[in-house]
Amino acid sequence: QVQLVESGGGLVQPGGSLRLSCAASGIIFSIPFMGWYRQAPGKERELVATITNNGETNYGDSVKGRFTISRDNAKNTVYLQMNSLTSEDTALYYCNIVTNMAYWGQGTQVTVSS
């Protein structure tokens, strides 16, 4: 069974930065797709960023220019660097990886407040 462990969430002031990480463990042959999604109370889950095995990235419109997704294939880990955070970024952030099937992390809370 593949498991994802997320870390890096917490409380940050507006304009601050956080770096999320998601490490996959278990028997993994390949991870062609990794991504981050988020969900705020009363809102639908939305795409934040995705990255392919070749390093091609895609970002949600609301985070372009502020967030950066990256991956370390040797460590089976995906990262999300978040800069210039605002209160609208407050949400539960979920890591997603796709091998032979899709796996989701447990979620890590990001709260942006002064």
Order of alpha helices (4+ residues) and beta strands (2+ residues): beta-beta-beta-beta-beta-beta-beta-beta-beta-beta-beta
